[in-house]
Amino acid sequence: SGAGHELKRLLTSVIDRRYNSSTKLLDLRDLAHDPEIAATGLFNEKESTRAKFFPALMKVCEGIFGTLQQRKEAVLSITLENNEIPSTTAITTIAPTFPDLKNLDLSNNQFRDIASLEGWKLKFRHLEHLVLSGNPIEQENPDYHATITRWYPGLRFLNGVQVRSEEEAAINTKGVTRTLPFPVKGPSFEDQDQVAENFIKNFFPGFDSDRTTLANYYYDAQSDFSLSVNTAAMRDPNQQQTGVPQEWDSYIKKSRNLKKVTHLPARMSRHFRGPQAIAECWATLPTTRHPDLATDPSKWLIECQPIPYVPDPSGQSPFGVSGLLITLHGEYEEIDVSSGQAKKQRSFDRTFVLGPGGGPEGVRVVNDLLTVRAYGGFAAFKPEEENAASAVAAAPGATGGITVEVAEQMVVELTKQTGMLPQYSKDCLEQAGWDFNKALETFAAVRQNLPAEYFAQAPVLV
């Protein structure tokens, strides 16, 4: 339409005037006082109006600067200074348009707390310099520096002050994948002191070889373990065709599947506390062999994030201490002890809560939940399902209380219905609180503003 062409012409003119090709800076400061913008009323005081302005501006940026790689090379810095911006909600489209920014200036806006910035927590993974000075957050949340530095592992300067050396930033941004023997993306594996890494590398070889020693090493009198068997999970089609029996007998007596076990005494008898009870339970389970993390990393999906209020065994902190939440999804083989040969495959989820303890590594398992199911297959994964699993694995623990399997299925289905790549389907579901219908509505509302890089094929939902 004529109005659409006029808007595009106006925004193109704005970008032409405000882009410096020599410094690769896109200057979006003080937009309300830009004479050309002010004359149209496009950037008035209403947040709803501003929420429409930035998606339109980013759409024009994509036309001017080209592909994602071309945008990466053309724009290294953006300043949004002095725009009265209260949160990242109105400017969220900047992140997918320019995900590789090195420098970002958000100074002299209205960001009041960490929550107002959380929308960009997992964005801008190459950010080196961030400016937040002149925002209310400086007075209302003076300790925000630690959180921001943790969010951006490659950040070197915050408000002009150095927070990391170049060497430290380089180590962090080469990804956790460089230092870990398995491919976990940085945003989903927050483990600054390598506590979770060391635990995972030690735990599963120990579980396969010497469970009693492992229980006494990481578990104490207040540690809890429970096992749940999901006998209704989907099976590998190859096993279905050959009629391989599942044989759950060695698990069922210990299973605390609350959908199946409804009587309180039975539930209580399947809850194991303390290293002795846990080791005795483990001794009744089949001998296992998990894939090697170093040589077979593709068979693991692993996440880690810090959590507060973990019980303090010393009693010195009545409100608890900081701990780690580790979630794993993978597979293992049951081993015939007499021959050493694998006789069956299983799929599993395992969730650990770690806290400080008195063991050799100063770490204890506060809670351990193991879910076992029929082997679901690996090679039979369709590409979109494998990508969906990777997308969910890259999500920092935010699946709205649903299981990993359900989250993966939702990502696959949204990918099919929208044509978006799995990682963007995951982002959409995450923003919708893992409400599938709401995610579809969100997609429909923003479809025309999404860049081409979001799609692997033409979407079927318009």
ChimeraX attribute file (.defattr): number of C-alpha atoms within 10 A of each C-alpha:
attribute: neighborCount
match mode: 1-to-1
recipient: residues
	/A:1	6
	/A:2	7
	/A:3	8
	/A:4	9
	/A:5	10
	/A:6	11
	/A:7	17
	/A:8	16
	/A:9	12
	/A:10	17
	/A:11	21
	/A:12	17
	/A:13	12
	/A:14	18
	/A:15	18
	/A:16	14
	/A:17	11
	/A:18	14
	/A:19	18
	/A:20	15
	/A:21	11
	/A:22	7
	/A:23	11
	/A:24	15
	/A:25	18
	/A:26	21
	/A:27	19
	/A:28	19
	/A:29	19
	/A:30	15
	/A:31	20
	/A:32	20
	/A:33	14
	/A:34	13
	/A:35	9
	/A:36	15
	/A:37	16
	/A:38	13
	/A:39	11
	/A:40	11
	/A:41	11
	/A:42	17
	/A:43	22
	/A:44	16
	/A:45	13
	/A:46	9
	/A:47	15
	/A:48	11
	/A:49	14
	/A:50	19
	/A:51	17
	/A:52	15
	/A:53	17
	/A:54	18
	/A:55	21
	/A:56	17
	/A:57	20
	/A:58	23
	/A:59	19
	/A:60	20
	/A:61	19
	/A:62	18
	/A:63	11
	/A:64	14
	/A:65	16
	/A:66	13
	/A:67	15
	/A:68	18
	/A:69	11
	/A:70	12
	/A:71	19
	/A:72	18
	/A:73	13
	/A:74	20
	/A:75	21
	/A:76	19
	/A:77	22
	/A:78	21
	/A:79	18
	/A:80	21
	/A:81	22
	/A:82	20
	/A:83	20
	/A:84	19
	/A:85	22
	/A:86	18
	/A:87	20
	/A:88	18
	/A:89	16
	/A:90	18
	/A:91	20
	/A:92	16
	/A:93	22
	/A:94	21
	/A:95	17
	/A:96	17
	/A:97	22
	/A:98	23
	/A:99	18
	/A:100	21
	/A:101	23
	/A:102	20
	/A:103	20
	/A:104	22
	/A:105	21
	/A:106	23
	/A:107	22
	/A:108	20
	/A:109	21
	/A:110	19
	/A:111	24
	/A:112	17
	/A:113	19
	/A:114	18
	/A:115	12
	/A:116	16
	/A:117	15
	/A:118	15
	/A:119	16
	/A:120	19
	/A:121	16
	/A:122	16
	/A:123	20
	/A:124	22
	/A:125	21
	/A:126	17
	/A:127	22
	/A:128	20
	/A:129	22
	/A:130	24
	/A:131	20
	/A:132	21
	/A:133	18
	/A:134	17
	/A:135	21
	/A:136	17
	/A:137	19
	/A:138	16
	/A:139	12
	/A:140	13
	/A:141	12
	/A:142	11
	/A:143	12
	/A:144	14
	/A:145	16
	/A:146	10
	/A:147	11
	/A:148	17
	/A:149	17
	/A:150	14
	/A:151	20
	/A:152	25
	/A:153	25
	/A:154	28
	/A:155	29
	/A:156	22
	/A:157	18
	/A:158	20
	/A:159	16
	/A:160	12
	/A:161	11
	/A:162	12
	/A:163	18
	/A:164	17
	/A:165	12
	/A:166	13
	/A:167	10
	/A:168	14
	/A:169	18
	/A:170	15
	/A:171	14
	/A:172	18
	/A:173	18
	/A:174	13
	/A:175	19
	/A:176	23
	/A:177	15
	/A:178	13
	/A:179	13
	/A:180	15
	/A:181	16
	/A:182	21
	/A:183	19
	/A:184	23
	/A:185	18
	/A:186	23
	/A:187	22
	/A:188	20
	/A:189	24
	/A:190	23
	/A:191	16
	/A:192	13
	/A:193	8
	/A:194	13
	/A:195	14
	/A:196	22
	/A:197	19
	/A:198	12
	/A:199	17
	/A:200	16
	/A:201	15
	/A:202	12
	/A:203	15
	/A:204	19
	/A:205	18
	/A:206	16
	/A:207	18
	/A:208	18
	/A:209	13
	/A:210	14
	/A:211	21
	/A:212	17
	/A:213	14
	/A:214	19
	/A:215	24
	/A:216	17
	/A:217	19
	/A:218	22
	/A:219	28
	/A:220	21
	/A:221	13
	/A:222	15
	/A:223	20
	/A:224	21
	/A:225	23
	/A:226	20
	/A:227	22
	/A:228	22
	/A:229	22
	/A:230	17
	/A:231	14
	/A:232	8
	/A:233	14
	/A:234	13
	/A:235	17
	/A:236	17
	/A:237	13
	/A:238	12
	/A:239	17
	/A:240	11
	/A:241	8
	/A:242	8
	/A:243	9
	/A:244	10
	/A:245	10
	/A:246	15
	/A:247	11
	/A:248	15
	/A:249	9
	/A:250	11
	/A:251	18
	/A:252	15
	/A:253	15
	/A:254	22
	/A:255	24
	/A:256	24
	/A:257	17
	/A:258	13
	/A:259	8
	/A:260	12
	/A:261	13
	/A:262	11
	/A:263	9
	/A:264	10
	/A:265	9
	/A:266	15
	/A:267	17
	/A:268	10
	/A:269	12
	/A:270	20
	/A:271	17
	/A:272	21
	/A:273	19
	/A:274	16
	/A:275	23
	/A:276	16
	/A:277	16
	/A:278	23
	/A:279	21
	/A:280	14
	/A:281	20
	/A:282	19
	/A:283	13
	/A:284	12
	/A:285	13
	/A:286	15
	/A:287	19
	/A:288	20
	/A:289	20
	/A:290	19
	/A:291	17
	/A:292	16
	/A:293	18
	/A:294	12
	/A:295	10
	/A:296	12
	/A:297	16
	/A:298	15
	/A:299	17
	/A:300	20
	/A:301	20
	/A:302	27
	/A:303	26
	/A:304	24
	/A:305	18
	/A:306	15
	/A:307	14
	/A:308	13
	/A:309	13
	/A:310	20
	/A:311	19
	/A:312	18
	/A:313	19
	/A:314	11
	/A:315	9
	/A:316	9
	/A:317	12
	/A:318	12
	/A:319	11
	/A:320	16
	/A:321	16
	/A:322	14
	/A:323	22
	/A:324	22
	/A:325	20
	/A:326	23
	/A:327	19
	/A:328	19
	/A:329	19
	/A:330	21
	/A:331	22
	/A:332	19
	/A:333	20
	/A:334	19
	/A:335	18
	/A:336	14
	/A:337	12
	/A:338	6
	/A:339	8
	/A:340	11
	/A:341	12
	/A:342	15
	/A:343	11
	/A:344	18
	/A:345	21
	/A:346	19
	/A:347	19
	/A:348	19
	/A:349	20
	/A:350	16
	/A:351	18
	/A:352	20
	/A:353	22
	/A:354	27
	/A:355	24
	/A:356	20
	/A:357	18
	/A:358	14
	/A:359	13
	/A:360	9
	/A:361	13
	/A:362	11
	/A:363	19
	/A:364	25
	/A:365	23
	/A:366	26
	/A:367	18
	/A:368	19
	/A:369	16
	/A:370	17
	/A:371	18
	/A:372	22
	/A:373	21
	/A:374	24
	/A:375	22
	/A:376	21
	/A:377	17
	/A:378	14
	/A:379	9
	/A:380	12
	/A:381	13
	/A:382	11
	/A:383	11
	/A:384	18
	/A:385	18
	/A:386	17
	/A:387	18
	/A:388	28
	/A:389	25
	/A:390	22
	/A:391	20
	/A:392	29
	/A:393	25
	/A:394	22
	/A:395	20
	/A:396	18
	/A:397	19
	/A:398	17
	/A:399	18
	/A:400	13
	/A:401	10
	/A:402	10
	/A:403	10
	/A:404	19
	/A:405	15
	/A:406	12
	/A:407	25
	/A:408	24
	/A:409	15
	/A:410	20
	/A:411	31
	/A:412	24
	/A:413	18
	/A:414	25
	/A:415	24
	/A:416	18
	/A:417	16
	/A:418	21
	/A:419	19
	/A:420	25
	/A:421	22
	/A:422	28
	/A:423	20
	/A:424	20
	/A:425	29
	/A:426	29
	/A:427	17
	/A:428	23
	/A:429	26
	/A:430	19
	/A:431	15
	/A:432	18
	/A:433	15
	/A:434	22
	/A:435	14
	/A:436	18
	/A:437	12
	/A:438	15
	/A:439	21
	/A:440	18
	/A:441	13
	/A:442	15
	/A:443	22
	/A:444	13
	/A:445	11
	/A:446	11
	/A:447	14
	/A:448	13
	/A:449	17
	/A:450	19
	/A:451	17
	/A:452	14
	/A:453	14
	/A:454	15
	/A:455	17
	/A:456	13
	/A:457	14
	/A:458	12
	/A:459	14
	/A:460	9
	/A:461	12
	/A:462	11
